[in-house]
Amino acid sequence: LATGVAEIPESTHLKGGLSASNHRNREDSWFKSLFVRKVDPRKDAHSHLLTKNEESNLYKIQFHNVKPECLDAYNQLCEETLPSIHNDKYYPCELVGTWNTWYGEQDQAVHMWRYRGGYPALTEVMSKLRQNKEFMKYREERGKMLLSRRNQLLLEFSFWNEPIPRKGPNIYELRSYQLRPGTMIEWGNYWARAIGYRQHNSEAVGGFFSQIGNLYMVHHLWAYKDLEAREATRNAAWQHEGWDEVVYYTVPLIQHMDSRIMIPMKASPLQ
C-alpha cells in the first residue's frame, strides 16, 4: 500500500543507530575522562627520586616503651651495650642517637641506627649479633623491662643533612608525619625548598621517610638548646618569605602528626 512516506532501508536504520550510539559513547568517554586522574608512567620508585642515590644508607628507628619502674635500669643497660656495637668495626652500623622522651609518650626510649651499605649491611649486622652472646643476654634482660616495642626502616631525604655527632647540651624534637598515600613526592618537592628556611641556627639534624613499618611516614629530627630556643627558632621561620606557602600546601598532605621532645642518653653521639 502507498503511504506517502518513503521507505527507509533497514541498513540505513542500523547505520544511523550505530552512528548515534558511537557518538554518545565518545561523549560519555570524554565526560568521564574529566574525572579520571592521569597517571604519568615512572621508571623509578619514589624512594629513588627522594633519597641520595650516590649513597645507600639505611636507617632503623626503634621505639621502646619501658615499664616506669625499670627506666633507670633500662638506660644503664643500653649505655653499657650499645656503644660497644657502635665502636666495633666488625659491625657495619653506627648509633646515630639514643634518647628518652621528655614530652610526648612517657617512659619511652628512641634509638636510631645507620647501616652504611643498605639492606646487605643490615642483614650482616643482624646475623652477627645473633652470634654475640653479650648482645643476646642484653636482649633477654631488655625484654623483661619493656611493655612494647616497634621499629621502622627509613631512607634519608636527599636535601636534608646527614646526621653527624653533636656536642651538647641539646634537646631534640622528633616530628613525625603520617602522609596521605601518594603524596610523598609532593611533600619532598616542597620541603626541598623549605629546608633552606630552617638552617639558620643549625637546628636541622635529619629528615627520613619510611620503607618498612608504617608507610608514608616522615620523620624530621631537630636540635635546640632548650624549649625557649625552639620557640624562637620556629617563630623566626615565619619571617622568611615562602615559609607560609610551604606550610599552606603541605598541611593538607598530612593525615596525622606527632611531636616528641627528647633528651639524649649519655651514650648518644647526638648530645
N, C-alpha and C positions, 0 to 999 in steps of 0.2 A: 504494500500500500504506500502511496505517496504521502508523506507527512509534511513536506515543505522544508524539512530540515535536512541538510546534507549529512550523510552518514560519515562518522569519523572512524577510520580504520582502527582495529584493535591495537595494532602495533604502535599507532600514534599515541593512544592512551597510555601504553606501557612506557614509552619513551618520556612522555610528559610527566608521568608519575615518578619515574626514576630520577628525572632531572630535578624535580621539585624536592624529592627526598634527599638527593645528594647535596642540594643547596642548603637544606635545613641542617644536614649533618655537618656541613662545613661551618655554618653559623654557630651550631652548638659547640663544635670543637674550638672555634675561635673564642667563644664566650667563656668556655671552661678554662682555656689557657690563661685567661686573666687572673685566675685564682690558683694557678699551679706555679710553685716556686721553681725557677730554673736552677739546675744543679750544674755547676761548672766541673768538668772532669779534672781530677787531680792525679798527678803522677807520684806524689809523695804523701806519706801520712802527716797528720798535723804536727806530730812530735818532731819530724824532720824540719818543718818550717819554722818552729819556735825555739828550738834548742841550739846549742853550739855544736855544729856538725864536726868541727875540727877536733873536738874533744868528746869523749864518751863517758863522762862522769855520770854515775848513777847514785842517787841519794836514798837513804832509808830514814824515815822518821818514825819514832816509836812513842806511843803514849801509854804510860803505866799508871793506873790508878791504885794507889797504895793504901793499905789499911792505916788509918790515922795513927794508931799506936806503934806502927812499925816504920814510920817515915825516917826517923833518925838512923835506925839500923839499916834501912834500905840505902840511904845516902852514903853511909860509911862503906857498905858492901860495894856499891858502884865505884866509889873513889879508890877502892883497893884493887878493883878488877879491870875497869875499862881503860885506864891509861896504859896498862901493860899490853893490851891488844893494839892500842893506838901507836905505841912506840916500837912495836915489834915489826920489822920489815918483812917478816915471814908472811904477814897478812896484808894483802893489797887493799887496805882500807884505812880511813882516818876518822877519828872522832871530831866532828865539826863543832858540836856543842852539846852540853848536857845541863838541864835546868830543872828547878822546881817551879811550879805555877804559884804565883803570888796572888794575882787576881784572875778570876775565871774559875775553872774546875779546881777545887781544893784537893790537897793531898795527892797531887799528880806530879809525875816526873816526865820530862820530854827529852829524848835523845835523838841526835841526828848524826848519821854516818855518811861518809862519801866513799864510793868504790871507783877508783880510777881504773878504767877498763870495762866498765859497764857490767852487764849480766854475767859474763865469764868470771870477772873478779868477785862478784857476789857469790857465785856458786863455789868458787875456790875457797873463799873465806868460810862459808858455812860448812863445807866439807872438812876443812882443817880444824875448825872449832869443835866439831863433834868428836875429834880425837884428842882434844885438850881436856885433861881430867880436871884441872883447876876451873876452867870455864864451865864444865858440866856441873861441878859442885856449886859454882856461883848460881847457875840457873835453878838448881834444886832449892837452894836457900832463898833465892829471889821469889820463887813460886809460892813459898809459904807466906810471903808478905803482901802479895798482890790480891786485889779484888777483881781486876780485869786488865786486859792489855789489848792493844791493836797497833797496826803499823800500816805504812803506805810506802810504795816505791815511787820516787819522784825523779823528774828531769829538771834541769835549771833553764830558765829563760835566757836567751842569747843576749838580751840587752841589760841584764842585771849583773852586778858584781859577783864574782866567785867568793864565797865566804872564806875569810882568812882570819887567823887568830887576832884577837884584840886585847889590849890592856884595859883593865877596869879602874874603878868600878863602873859598871853599866847595868841598866835594866834592859830587858829585851821584850819586844812585843811581837807576838806571832799572830798575824791577822789571816784568817782562813776564810776563803770564799767558795761556796758551792755554786757553780755556774749552771745556767740552763744548758742542756746538751746542744752542741752545735755552735756554741758562741766563743770557743777558746781562741780561735784566730782573731776574732773581732776584739776580744779582750787584749790579746797580745799587741795588736796594732795600736790601740790607744795607749797602753802602758809603755810601749817603746818610746813614745813621746813624753809621757807623764813622768817617767823616772828621772828625767833631767830637772824637774822641779823639786825633787826630793833628795838631792845630793849635796846640798849646801853645807850641812852640818855633819856630813859623813854618816848619816843615820841609816842608809840603805845597806843591809847586810847580804840579803839573798832573796831571790824570787824563784819559785818552783811550781810545777804542775804535776798532777798525779798520773801515773801509768798503771799501777795496780793498787787496789784498795778502793776507796771512794773515788769514782771517776769524775772528771770535770771539776776537780778540786784544785784550787790555787792557794799557795801559802806565800805570804810576804813577811820577811823577818827584818825587824828594825831594831836599832840600838839607840838608847838615850841615856844621858847622865842620871836623870831622875824623872819623876812624873811631871814636874814643872817644865823641864826642858822638852819633854814630849809634847805638852800642850802648846808651848811657844813655837816649836818647830812645825807642828801641824797647822797652827793658825797662820804662820808665815807663808805656807804654800798657797794660801788663797790670795796672796798679794801678787802672785805671778800670773800674767796673762796667759790664759789657756788651761789653767788648772780646773777652773769651774766647768769648762766644757768637757774635760775628761771625766769628771765626776758625773756630770749630767748624762753622758752617753754610756757609762759603764754600770751605773746603778741598776738599770733595767735588765742587765745581763745576769744579775745575782739572784739566786733562789734563797740562799741563807748565808749569813756571815757570822763570824765569831772572833773574839779577841781575847788573847791571853797575855797578861803581864808576867814575865818570868825572871827569876833570879838565878844566875849561874851557880852551879855546884863548884866546889874547889878544883875539881879535875877538868873543868871545861876549858878548852882552848879559847873560847869566846868569853871573856871576862867583862 
